Structure formats: C-alpha cells, structure tokens
C-alpha cells in the first residue's frame, strides 16, 4: 500500500469523553444532536457517533464523518493499494 501526503497538517484530537464539552464550547452541540450538519464530503447526517473531523477554514466550520474516504479527502491523502 502506498500513501502520498501532499502537505503537512497539524491534527488535534479529543477524547470521546470530552466530545460533548467541546461541541458545547464551540456552539455545535445542539446542532449535532438535532442532525443539522451533514458531512462536507458525502453529505451523511452527522451524529455524535459518526463525527470524524471538525475544522475551521476561513472562519467557516466544516464537519466530516468518520468514514475513511471522507478523512482522506479532507487531508488530501491519495491511497494506491
């Protein structure tokens, strides 16, 4: 398997037990609970269980599901098996 990275990115992680507090701190908790966000890539409705990435780009919040394909797209990873 060959991975090619196009750029270096800093990735911050959150423990599952701290996720609710993080979502509340950035005012996303109620929206995620109500299913008001969809994955920026595949358009799957985001829930607490499938939330993969939260990113802020140009003062706009983007959320991606936990799918490997959506994570690869966000981080610009190309995979050749």
PDB file of N, CA, C and O in Angstrom:
ATOM      1  N   UNK A   1       0.851  -1.168   0.000  1.00  0.00           N
ATOM      2  CA  UNK A   1       0.000   0.000   0.000  1.00  0.00           C
ATOM      3  C   UNK A   1       0.896   1.231   0.000  1.00  0.00           C
ATOM      4  O   UNK A   1       1.886   1.275   0.732  1.00  0.00           O
ATOM      5  N   UNK A   2       0.570   2.207  -0.794  1.00  0.00           N
ATOM      6  CA  UNK A   2       1.359   3.416  -0.953  1.00  0.00           C
ATOM      7  C   UNK A   2       0.525   4.617  -0.569  1.00  0.00           C
ATOM      8  O   UNK A   2      -0.552   4.838  -1.122  1.00  0.00           O
ATOM      9  N   UNK A   3       1.026   5.400   0.387  1.00  0.00           N
ATOM     10  CA  UNK A   3       0.355   6.640   0.796  1.00  0.00           C
ATOM     11  C   UNK A   3       1.202   7.820   0.331  1.00  0.00           C
ATOM     12  O   UNK A   3       2.425   7.806   0.472  1.00  0.00           O
ATOM     13  N   UNK A   4       0.559   8.823  -0.215  1.00  0.00           N
ATOM     14  CA  UNK A   4       1.265  10.028  -0.597  1.00  0.00           C
ATOM     15  C   UNK A   4       0.605  11.207   0.101  1.00  0.00           C
ATOM     16  O   UNK A   4      -0.603  11.405  -0.022  1.00  0.00           O
ATOM     17  N   UNK A   5       1.379  11.981   0.822  1.00  0.00           N
ATOM     18  CA  UNK A   5       0.867  13.150   1.526  1.00  0.00           C
ATOM     19  C   UNK A   5       1.245  14.383   0.720  1.00  0.00           C
ATOM     20  O   UNK A   5       2.387  14.520   0.282  1.00  0.00           O
ATOM     21  N   UNK A   6       0.285  15.275   0.526  1.00  0.00           N
ATOM     22  CA  UNK A   6       0.516  16.465  -0.264  1.00  0.00           C
ATOM     23  C   UNK A   6       0.998  17.637   0.573  1.00  0.00           C
ATOM     24  O   UNK A   6       1.670  18.531   0.058  1.00  0.00           O
ATOM     25  N   UNK A   7       0.667  17.645   1.845  1.00  0.00           N
ATOM     26  CA  UNK A   7       1.120  18.724   2.726  1.00  0.00           C
ATOM     27  C   UNK A   7       1.069  18.240   4.170  1.00  0.00           C
ATOM     28  O   UNK A   7       0.342  17.299   4.489  1.00  0.00           O
ATOM     29  N   UNK A   8       1.833  18.878   5.032  1.00  0.00           N
ATOM     30  CA  UNK A   8       1.831  18.534   6.441  1.00  0.00           C
ATOM     31  C   UNK A   8       0.737  19.334   7.135  1.00  0.00           C
ATOM     32  O   UNK A   8       0.580  20.530   6.890  1.00  0.00           O
ATOM     33  N   UNK A   9      -0.023  18.660   8.011  1.00  0.00           N
ATOM     34  CA  UNK A   9      -1.084  19.332   8.744  1.00  0.00           C
ATOM     35  C   UNK A   9      -1.021  18.920  10.206  1.00  0.00           C
ATOM     36  O   UNK A   9      -0.680  17.784  10.533  1.00  0.00           O
ATOM     37  N   UNK A  10      -1.351  19.853  11.067  1.00  0.00           N
ATOM     38  CA  UNK A  10      -1.438  19.571  12.498  1.00  0.00           C
ATOM     39  C   UNK A  10      -2.827  19.022  12.781  1.00  0.00           C
ATOM     40  O   UNK A  10      -3.825  19.592  12.341  1.00  0.00           O
ATOM     41  N   UNK A  11      -2.891  17.923  13.510  1.00  0.00           N
ATOM     42  CA  UNK A  11      -4.163  17.297  13.855  1.00  0.00           C
ATOM     43  C   UNK A  11      -4.311  17.310  15.367  1.00  0.00           C
ATOM     44  O   UNK A  11      -3.455  16.792  16.084  1.00  0.00           O
ATOM     45  N   UNK A  12      -5.389  17.897  15.850  1.00  0.00           N
ATOM     46  CA  UNK A  12      -5.692  17.905  17.274  1.00  0.00           C
ATOM     47  C   UNK A  12      -6.766  16.858  17.537  1.00  0.00           C
ATOM     48  O   UNK A  12      -7.696  16.698  16.746  1.00  0.00           O
ATOM     49  N   UNK A  13      -6.634  16.155  18.637  1.00  0.00           N
ATOM     50  CA  UNK A  13      -7.581  15.085  18.970  1.00  0.00           C
ATOM     51  C   UNK A  13      -8.300  15.403  20.272  1.00  0.00           C
ATOM     52  O   UNK A  13      -7.815  16.167  21.105  1.00  0.00           O
ATOM     53  N   UNK A  14      -9.476  14.792  20.423  1.00  0.00           N
ATOM     54  CA  UNK A  14     -10.286  14.962  21.612  1.00  0.00           C
ATOM     55  C   UNK A  14     -10.724  13.574  22.066  1.00  0.00           C
ATOM     56  O   UNK A  14     -11.114  12.744  21.245  1.00  0.00           O
ATOM     57  N   UNK A  15     -10.660  13.324  23.356  1.00  0.00           N
ATOM     58  CA  UNK A  15     -11.177  12.069  23.894  1.00  0.00           C
ATOM     59  C   UNK A  15     -12.685  12.032  23.715  1.00  0.00           C
ATOM     60  O   UNK A  15     -13.351  13.066  23.775  1.00  0.00           O
ATOM     61  N   UNK A  16     -13.220  10.840  23.495  1.00  0.00           N
ATOM     62  CA  UNK A  16     -14.660  10.666  23.346  1.00  0.00           C
ATOM     63  C   UNK A  16     -15.408  11.239  24.547  1.00  0.00           C
ATOM     64  O   UNK A  16     -16.478  11.830  24.396  1.00  0.00           O
ATOM     65  N   UNK A  17     -14.843  11.062  25.735  1.00  0.00           N
ATOM     66  CA  UNK A  17     -15.494  11.551  26.957  1.00  0.00           C
ATOM     67  C   UNK A  17     -15.533  13.082  27.027  1.00  0.00           C
ATOM     68  O   UNK A  17     -16.311  13.641  27.800  1.00  0.00           O
ATOM     69  N   UNK A  18     -14.713  13.756  26.236  1.00  0.00           N
ATOM     70  CA  UNK A  18     -14.675  15.225  26.223  1.00  0.00           C
ATOM     71  C   UNK A  18     -15.413  15.832  25.032  1.00  0.00           C
ATOM     72  O   UNK A  18     -15.496  17.055  24.911  1.00  0.00           O
ATOM     73  N   UNK A  19     -15.947  14.986  24.156  1.00  0.00           N
ATOM     74  CA  UNK A  19     -16.549  15.496  22.924  1.00  0.00           C
ATOM     75  C   UNK A  19     -17.747  16.404  23.189  1.00  0.00           C
ATOM     76  O   UNK A  19     -17.858  17.462  22.569  1.00  0.00           O
ATOM     77  N   UNK A  20     -18.636  16.020  24.085  1.00  0.00           N
ATOM     78  CA  UNK A  20     -19.808  16.861  24.363  1.00  0.00           C
ATOM     79  C   UNK A  20     -19.396  18.247  24.844  1.00  0.00           C
ATOM     80  O   UNK A  20     -19.966  19.251  24.416  1.00  0.00           O
ATOM     81  N   UNK A  21     -18.411  18.304  25.727  1.00  0.00           N
ATOM     82  CA  UNK A  21     -17.946  19.606  26.224  1.00  0.00           C
ATOM     83  C   UNK A  21     -17.351  20.449  25.100  1.00  0.00           C
ATOM     84  O   UNK A  21     -17.577  21.659  25.050  1.00  0.00           O
ATOM     85  N   UNK A  22     -16.596  19.827  24.201  1.00  0.00           N
ATOM     86  CA  UNK A  22     -16.039  20.568  23.069  1.00  0.00           C
ATOM     87  C   UNK A  22     -17.148  21.096  22.174  1.00  0.00           C
ATOM     88  O   UNK A  22     -17.125  22.262  21.779  1.00  0.00           O
ATOM     89  N   UNK A  23     -18.121  20.247  21.850  1.00  0.00           N
ATOM     90  CA  UNK A  23     -19.227  20.680  20.994  1.00  0.00           C
ATOM     91  C   UNK A  23     -20.004  21.830  21.627  1.00  0.00           C
ATOM     92  O   UNK A  23     -20.412  22.758  20.930  1.00  0.00           O
ATOM     93  N   UNK A  24     -20.210  21.777  22.934  1.00  0.00           N
ATOM     94  CA  UNK A  24     -20.894  22.875  23.623  1.00  0.00           C
ATOM     95  C   UNK A  24     -20.061  24.149  23.591  1.00  0.00           C
ATOM     96  O   UNK A  24     -20.599  25.240  23.408  1.00  0.00           O
ATOM     97  N   UNK A  25     -18.762  24.014  23.767  1.00  0.00           N
ATOM     98  CA  UNK A  25     -17.867  25.180  23.800  1.00  0.00           C
ATOM     99  C   UNK A  25     -17.868  25.923  22.463  1.00  0.00           C
ATOM    100  O   UNK A  25     -17.770  27.150  22.436  1.00  0.00           O
ATOM    101  N   UNK A  26     -17.977  25.195  21.371  1.00  0.00           N
ATOM    102  CA  UNK A  26     -17.971  25.836  20.052  1.00  0.00           C
ATOM    103  C   UNK A  26     -19.384  25.969  19.471  1.00  0.00           C
ATOM    104  O   UNK A  26     -19.557  26.182  18.271  1.00  0.00           O
ATOM    105  N   UNK A  27     -20.383  25.840  20.343  1.00  0.00           N
ATOM    106  CA  UNK A  27     -21.791  26.034  19.987  1.00  0.00           C
ATOM    107  C   UNK A  27     -22.276  25.113  18.863  1.00  0.00           C
ATOM    108  O   UNK A  27     -23.040  25.534  17.994  1.00  0.00           O
ATOM    109  N   UNK A  28     -21.830  23.866  18.887  1.00  0.00           N
ATOM    110  CA  UNK A  28     -22.268  22.900  17.889  1.00  0.00           C
ATOM    111  C   UNK A  28     -23.095  21.764  18.481  1.00  0.00           C
ATOM    112  O   UNK A  28     -23.696  20.986  17.739  1.00  0.00           O
ATOM    113  N   UNK A  29     -23.132  21.662  19.788  1.00  0.00           N
ATOM    114  CA  UNK A  29     -23.766  20.524  20.442  1.00  0.00           C
ATOM    115  C   UNK A  29     -25.224  20.343  20.003  1.00  0.00           C
ATOM    116  O   UNK A  29     -25.606  19.261  19.558  1.00  0.00           O
ATOM    117  N   UNK A  30     -26.031  21.389  20.126  1.00  0.00           N
ATOM    118  CA  UNK A  30     -27.453  21.281  19.783  1.00  0.00           C
ATOM    119  C   UNK A  30     -27.651  20.961  18.305  1.00  0.00           C
ATOM    120  O   UNK A  30     -28.539  20.186  17.952  1.00  0.00           O
ATOM    121  N   UNK A  31     -26.833  21.549  17.446  1.00  0.00           N
ATOM    122  CA  UNK A  31     -26.963  21.299  16.002  1.00  0.00           C
ATOM    123  C   UNK A  31     -26.619  19.862  15.652  1.00  0.00           C
ATOM    124  O   UNK A  31     -27.272  19.256  14.803  1.00  0.00           O
ATOM    125  N   UNK A  32     -25.599  19.311  16.297  1.00  0.00           N
ATOM    126  CA  UNK A  32     -25.247  17.911  16.050  1.00  0.00           C
ATOM    127  C   UNK A  32     -26.348  17.001  16.593  1.00  0.00           C
ATOM    128  O   UNK A  32     -26.739  16.038  15.933  1.00  0.00           O
ATOM    129  N   UNK A  33     -26.843  17.301  17.786  1.00  0.00           N
ATOM    130  CA  UNK A  33     -27.916  16.491  18.377  1.00  0.00           C
ATOM    131  C   UNK A  33     -29.178  16.500  17.516  1.00  0.00           C
ATOM    132  O   UNK A  33     -29.894  15.500  17.452  1.00  0.00           O
ATOM    133  N   UNK A  34     -29.451  17.618  16.858  1.00  0.00           N
ATOM    134  CA  UNK A  34     -30.654  17.745  16.028  1.00  0.00           C
ATOM    135  C   UNK A  34     -30.431  17.284  14.584  1.00  0.00           C
ATOM    136  O   UNK A  34     -31.359  17.328  13.776  1.00  0.00           O
ATOM    137  N   UNK A  35     -29.226  16.849  14.253  1.00  0.00           N
ATOM    138  CA  UNK A  35     -28.938  16.377  12.894  1.00  0.00           C
ATOM    139  C   UNK A  35     -28.914  17.487  11.868  1.00  0.00           C
ATOM    140  O   UNK A  35     -29.327  17.283  10.727  1.00  0.00           O
ATOM    141  N   UNK A  36     -28.433  18.668  12.256  1.00  0.00           N
ATOM    142  CA  UNK A  36     -28.437  19.822  11.359  1.00  0.00           C
ATOM    143  C   UNK A  36     -27.149  19.983  10.559  1.00  0.00           C
ATOM    144  O   UNK A  36     -27.019  20.935   9.790  1.00  0.00           O
ATOM    145  N   UNK A  37     -26.202  19.074  10.725  1.00  0.00           N
ATOM    146  CA  UNK A  37     -24.963  19.108   9.953  1.00  0.00           C
ATOM    147  C   UNK A  37     -24.870  17.857   9.105  1.00  0.00           C
ATOM    148  O   UNK A  37     -25.287  16.778   9.525  1.00  0.00           O
ATOM    149  N   UNK A  38     -24.327  18.002   7.923  1.00  0.00           N
ATOM    150  CA  UNK A  38     -24.025  16.829   7.102  1.00  0.00           C
ATOM    151  C   UNK A  38     -22.539  16.872   6.755  1.00  0.00           C
ATOM    152  O   UNK A  38     -21.908  17.929   6.771  1.00  0.00           O
ATOM    153  N   UNK A  39     -22.002  15.707   6.444  1.00  0.00           N
ATOM    154  CA  UNK A  39     -20.590  15.601   6.096  1.00  0.00           C
ATOM    155  C   UNK A  39     -20.297  16.480   4.886  1.00  0.00           C
ATOM    156  O   UNK A  39     -21.042  16.459   3.906  1.00  0.00           O
ATOM    157  N   UNK A  40     -19.235  17.238   4.949  1.00  0.00           N
ATOM    158  CA  UNK A  40     -18.866  18.132   3.867  1.00  0.00           C
ATOM    159  C   UNK A  40     -18.533  17.368   2.585  1.00  0.00           C
ATOM    160  O   UNK A  40     -18.571  17.937   1.494  1.00  0.00           O
ATOM    161  N   UNK A  41     -18.208  16.084   2.718  1.00  0.00           N
ATOM    162  CA  UNK A  41     -17.834  15.299   1.545  1.00  0.00           C
ATOM    163  C   UNK A  41     -18.997  14.441   1.038  1.00  0.00           C
ATOM    164  O   UNK A  41     -19.419  14.591  -0.109  1.00  0.00           O
ATOM    165  N   UNK A  42     -19.519  13.544   1.881  1.00  0.00           N
ATOM    166  CA  UNK A  42     -20.510  12.562   1.411  1.00  0.00           C
ATOM    167  C   UNK A  42     -21.953  12.940   1.744  1.00  0.00           C
ATOM    168  O   UNK A  42     -22.882  12.255   1.315  1.00  0.00           O
ATOM    169  N   UNK A  43     -22.150  14.005   2.492  1.00  0.00           N
ATOM    170  CA  UNK A  43     -23.469  14.543   2.853  1.00  0.00           C
ATOM    171  C   UNK A  43     -24.254  13.676   3.843  1.00  0.00           C
ATOM    172  O   UNK A  43     -25.454  13.886   4.019  1.00  0.00           O
ATOM    173  N   UNK A  44     -23.596  12.698   4.496  1.00  0.00           N
ATOM    174  CA  UNK A  44     -24.228  11.912   5.557  1.00  0.00           C
ATOM    175  C   UNK A  44     -24.546  12.827   6.728  1.00  0.00           C
ATOM    176  O   UNK A  44     -23.731  13.679   7.080  1.00  0.00           O
ATOM    177  N   UNK A  45     -25.723  12.665   7.341  1.00  0.00           N
ATOM    178  CA  UNK A  45     -26.073  13.454   8.516  1.00  0.00           C
ATOM    179  C   UNK A  45     -25.100  13.109   9.643  1.00  0.00           C
ATOM    180  O   UNK A  45     -24.861  11.936   9.927  1.00  0.00           O
ATOM    181  N   UNK A  46     -24.546  14.131  10.278  1.00  0.00           N
ATOM    182  CA  UNK A  46     -23.564  13.953  11.347  1.00  0.00           C
ATOM    183  C   UNK A  46     -24.275  13.740  12.675  1.00  0.00           C
ATOM    184  O   UNK A  46     -25.165  14.501  13.056  1.00  0.00           O
ATOM    185  N   UNK A  47     -23.861  12.694  13.364  1.00  0.00           N
ATOM    186  CA  UNK A  47     -24.309  12.427  14.726  1.00  0.00           C
ATOM    187  C   UNK A  47     -23.069  12.382  15.611  1.00  0.00           C
ATOM    188  O   UNK A  47     -21.941  12.424  15.120  1.00  0.00           O
ATOM    189  N   UNK A  48     -23.286  12.297  16.900  1.00  0.00           N
ATOM    190  CA  UNK A  48     -22.149  12.190  17.818  1.00  0.00           C
ATOM    191  C   UNK A  48     -21.341  10.926  17.521  1.00  0.00           C
ATOM    192  O   UNK A  48     -20.121  10.923  17.681  1.00  0.00           O
ATOM    193  N   UNK A  49     -22.002   9.869  17.098  1.00  0.00           N
ATOM    194  CA  UNK A  49     -21.355   8.588  16.859  1.00  0.00           C
ATOM    195  C   UNK A  49     -20.531   8.547  15.577  1.00  0.00           C
ATOM    196  O   UNK A  49     -19.568   7.785  15.496  1.00  0.00           O
ATOM    197  N   UNK A  50     -20.886   9.350  14.574  1.00  0.00           N
ATOM    198  CA  UNK A  50     -20.135   9.286  13.315  1.00  0.00           C
ATOM    199  C   UNK A  50     -19.331  10.544  13.009  1.00  0.00           C
ATOM    200  O   UNK A  50     -18.807  10.688  11.904  1.00  0.00           O
ATOM    201  N   UNK A  51     -19.230  11.454  13.971  1.00  0.00           N
ATOM    202  CA  UNK A  51     -18.461  12.674  13.772  1.00  0.00           C
ATOM    203  C   UNK A  51     -16.977  12.335  13.704  1.00  0.00           C
ATOM    204  O   UNK A  51     -16.439  11.710  14.618  1.00  0.00           O
ATOM    205  N   UNK A  52     -16.323  12.739  12.639  1.00  0.00           N
ATOM    206  CA  UNK A  52     -14.920  12.409  12.454  1.00  0.00           C
ATOM    207  C   UNK A  52     -14.000  13.608  12.575  1.00  0.00           C
ATOM    208  O   UNK A  52     -13.023  13.560  13.322  1.00  0.00           O
ATOM    209  N   UNK A  53     -14.289  14.681  11.858  1.00  0.00           N
ATOM    210  CA  UNK A  53     -13.405  15.852  11.807  1.00  0.00           C
ATOM    211  C   UNK A  53     -14.241  17.122  11.915  1.00  0.00           C
ATOM    212  O   UNK A  53     -15.282  17.252  11.271  1.00  0.00           O
ATOM    213  N   UNK A  54     -13.773  18.053  12.738  1.00  0.00           N
ATOM    214  CA  UNK A  54     -14.313  19.414  12.773  1.00  0.00           C
ATOM    215  C   UNK A  54     -13.164  20.327  12.399  1.00  0.00           C
ATOM    216  O   UNK A  54     -12.096  20.263  13.008  1.00  0.00           O
ATOM    217  N   UNK A  55     -13.365  21.156  11.425  1.00  0.00           N
ATOM    218  CA  UNK A  55     -12.299  22.058  11.004  1.00  0.00           C
ATOM    219  C   UNK A  55     -12.870  23.454  10.764  1.00  0.00           C
ATOM    220  O   UNK A  55     -14.042  23.610  10.422  1.00  0.00           O
ATOM    221  N   UNK A  56     -12.038  24.444  10.946  1.00  0.00           N
ATOM    222  CA  UNK A  56     -12.416  25.832  10.731  1.00  0.00           C
ATOM    223  C   UNK A  56     -11.485  26.387   9.662  1.00  0.00           C
ATOM    224  O   UNK A  56     -10.285  26.547   9.886  1.00  0.00           O
ATOM    225  N   UNK A  57     -12.049  26.674   8.512  1.00  0.00           N
ATOM    226  CA  UNK A  57     -11.273  27.207   7.406  1.00  0.00           C
ATOM    227  C   UNK A  57     -11.913  28.505   6.934  1.00  0.00           C
ATOM    228  O   UNK A  57     -13.086  28.529   6.561  1.00  0.00           O
ATOM    229  N   UNK A  58     -11.148  29.567   6.951  1.00  0.00           N
ATOM    230  CA  UNK A  58     -11.645  30.879   6.531  1.00  0.00           C
ATOM    231  C   UNK A  58     -12.910  31.278   7.294  1.00  0.00           C
ATOM    232  O   UNK A  58     -13.879  31.762   6.709  1.00  0.00           O
ATOM    233  N   UNK A  59     -12.880  31.064   8.620  1.00  0.00           N
ATOM    234  CA  UNK A  59     -13.990  31.405   9.511  1.00  0.00           C
ATOM    235  C   UNK A  59     -15.281  30.666   9.193  1.00  0.00           C
ATOM    236  O   UNK A  59     -16.368  31.148   9.511  1.00  0.00           O
ATOM    237  N   UNK A  60     -15.172  29.519   8.577  1.00  0.00           N
ATOM    238  CA  UNK A  60     -16.332  28.674   8.295  1.00  0.00           C
ATOM    239  C   UNK A  60     -16.051  27.279   8.844  1.00  0.00           C
ATOM    240  O   UNK A  60     -14.953  26.751   8.667  1.00  0.00           O
ATOM    241  N   UNK A  61     -17.034  26.685   9.506  1.00  0.00           N
ATOM    242  CA  UNK A  61     -16.864  25.367  10.107  1.00  0.00           C
ATOM    243  C   UNK A  61     -17.265  24.295   9.100  1.00  0.00           C
ATOM    244  O   UNK A  61     -18.325  24.366   8.478  1.00  0.00           O
ATOM    245  N   UNK A  62     -16.394  23.304   8.955  1.00  0.00           N
ATOM    246  CA  UNK A  62     -16.657  22.147   8.114  1.00  0.00           C
ATOM    247  C   UNK A  62     -16.597  20.915   8.999  1.00  0.00           C
ATOM    248  O   UNK A  62     -15.721  20.797   9.856  1.00  0.00           O
ATOM    249  N   UNK A  63     -17.535  19.996   8.788  1.00  0.00           N
ATOM    250  CA  UNK A  63     -17.570  18.761   9.557  1.00  0.00           C
ATOM    251  C   UNK A  63     -17.572  17.591   8.581  1.00  0.00           C
ATOM    252  O   UNK A  63     -18.272  17.594   7.568  1.00  0.00           O
ATOM    253  N   UNK A  64     -16.768  16.593   8.922  1.00  0.00           N
ATOM    254  CA  UNK A  64     -16.669  15.378   8.116  1.00  0.00           C
ATOM    255  C   UNK A  64     -17.048  14.181   8.975  1.00  0.00           C
ATOM    256  O   UNK A  64     -16.804  14.172  10.182  1.00  0.00           O
ATOM    257  N   UNK A  65     -17.643  13.177   8.353  1.00  0.00           N
ATOM    258  CA  UNK A  65     -17.988  11.958   9.087  1.00  0.00           C
ATOM    259  C   UNK A  65     -16.724  11.131   9.318  1.00  0.00           C
ATOM    260  O   UNK A  65     -15.632  11.504   8.890  1.00  0.00           O
ATOM    261  N   UNK A  66     -16.894  10.022   9.989  1.00  0.00           N
ATOM    262  CA  UNK A  66     -15.769   9.194  10.387  1.00  0.00           C
ATOM    263  C   UNK A  66     -15.274   8.277   9.259  1.00  0.00           C
ATOM    264  O   UNK A  66     -14.284   7.566   9.431  1.00  0.00           O
ATOM    265  N   UNK A  67     -15.937   8.291   8.144  1.00  0.00           N
ATOM    266  CA  UNK A  67     -15.572   7.442   7.009  1.00  0.00           C
ATOM    267  C   UNK A  67     -14.123   7.677   6.579  1.00  0.00           C
ATOM    268  O   UNK A  67     -13.656   8.814   6.516  1.00  0.00           O
ATOM    269  N   UNK A  68     -13.435   6.599   6.291  1.00  0.00           N
ATOM    270  CA  UNK A  68     -12.041   6.687   5.849  1.00  0.00           C
ATOM    271  C   UNK A  68     -11.918   7.518   4.584  1.00  0.00           C
ATOM    272  O   UNK A  68     -10.991   8.319   4.460  1.00  0.00           O
ATOM    273  N   UNK A  69     -12.832   7.340   3.647  1.00  0.00           N
ATOM    274  CA  UNK A  69     -12.791   8.101   2.406  1.00  0.00           C
ATOM    275  C   UNK A  69     -12.941   9.594   2.633  1.00  0.00           C
ATOM    276  O   UNK A  69     -12.264  10.393   1.986  1.00  0.00           O
ATOM    277  N   UNK A  70     -13.816   9.975   3.542  1.00  0.00           N
ATOM    278  CA  UNK A  70     -14.019  11.398   3.830  1.00  0.00           C
ATOM    279  C   UNK A  70     -12.811  11.983   4.555  1.00  0.00           C
ATOM    280  O   UNK A  70     -12.436  13.130   4.312  1.00  0.00           O
ATOM    281  N   UNK A  71     -12.199  11.201   5.445  1.00  0.00           N
ATOM    282  CA  UNK A  71     -10.991  11.658   6.125  1.00  0.00           C
ATOM    283  C   UNK A  71      -9.854  11.842   5.124  1.00  0.00           C
ATOM    284  O   UNK A  71      -9.123  12.830   5.192  1.00  0.00           O
ATOM    285  N   UNK A  72      -9.702  10.910   4.209  1.00  0.00           N
ATOM    286  CA  UNK A  72      -8.650  11.022   3.185  1.00  0.00           C
ATOM    287  C   UNK A  72      -8.867  12.257   2.325  1.00  0.00           C
ATOM    288  O   UNK A  72      -7.920  12.978   2.011  1.00  0.00           O
ATOM    289  N   UNK A  73     -10.111  12.496   1.948  1.00  0.00           N
ATOM    290  CA  UNK A  73     -10.394  13.664   1.111  1.00  0.00           C
ATOM    291  C   UNK A  73     -10.045  14.954   1.855  1.00  0.00           C
ATOM    292  O   UNK A  73      -9.443  15.860   1.279  1.00  0.00           O
ATOM    293  N   UNK A  74     -10.422  15.037   3.129  1.00  0.00           N
ATOM    294  CA  UNK A  74     -10.123  16.239   3.898  1.00  0.00           C
ATOM    295  C   UNK A  74      -8.619  16.482   4.008  1.00  0.00           C
ATOM    296  O   UNK A  74      -8.157  17.611   3.847  1.00  0.00           O
ATOM    297  N   UNK A  75      -7.865  15.432   4.281  1.00  0.00           N
ATOM    298  CA  UNK A  75      -6.424  15.576   4.460  1.00  0.00           C
ATOM    299  C   UNK A  75      -5.643  15.433   3.154  1.00  0.00           C
ATOM    300  O   UNK A  75      -4.414  15.366   3.173  1.00  0.00           O
ATOM    301  N   UNK A  76      -6.339  15.388   2.038  1.00  0.00           N
ATOM    302  CA  UNK A  76      -5.706  15.291   0.728  1.00  0.00           C
ATOM    303  C   UNK A  76      -4.757  14.105   0.627  1.00  0.00           C
ATOM    304  O   UNK A  76      -3.642  14.236   0.121  1.00  0.00           O
ATOM    305  N   UNK A  77      -5.200  12.949   1.109  1.00  0.00           N
ATOM    306  CA  UNK A  77      -4.389  11.739   1.028  1.00  0.00           C
ATOM    307  C   UNK A  77      -4.831  10.920  -0.182  1.00  0.00           C
ATOM    308  O   UNK A  77      -6.023  10.755  -0.443  1.00  0.00           O
ATOM    309  N   UNK A  78      -3.860  10.423  -0.895  1.00  0.00           N
ATOM    310  CA  UNK A  78      -4.130   9.548  -2.017  1.00  0.00           C
ATOM    311  C   UNK A  78      -3.624   8.167  -1.637  1.00  0.00           C
ATOM    312  O   UNK A  78      -2.500   8.028  -1.155  1.00  0.00           O
ATOM    313  N   UNK A  79      -4.443   7.144  -1.850  1.00  0.00           N
ATOM    314  CA  UNK A  79      -4.053   5.782  -1.468  1.00  0.00           C
ATOM    315  C   UNK A  79      -4.085   4.904  -2.701  1.00  0.00           C
ATOM    316  O   UNK A  79      -5.086   4.855  -3.416  1.00  0.00           O
ATOM    317  N   UNK A  80      -2.984   4.212  -2.947  1.00  0.00           N
ATOM    318  CA  UNK A  80      -2.913   3.215  -4.027  1.00  0.00           C
ATOM    319  C   UNK A  80      -2.647   1.869  -3.368  1.00  0.00           C
ATOM    320  O   UNK A  80      -1.639   1.705  -2.679  1.00  0.00           O
ATOM    321  N   UNK A  81      -3.533   0.913  -3.570  1.00  0.00           N
ATOM    322  CA  UNK A  81      -3.355  -0.416  -2.967  1.00  0.00           C
ATOM    323  C   UNK A  81      -2.644  -1.337  -3.933  1.00  0.00           C
ATOM    324  O   UNK A  81      -2.401  -2.500  -3.612  1.00  0.00           O
TER     325      UNK A  81
END
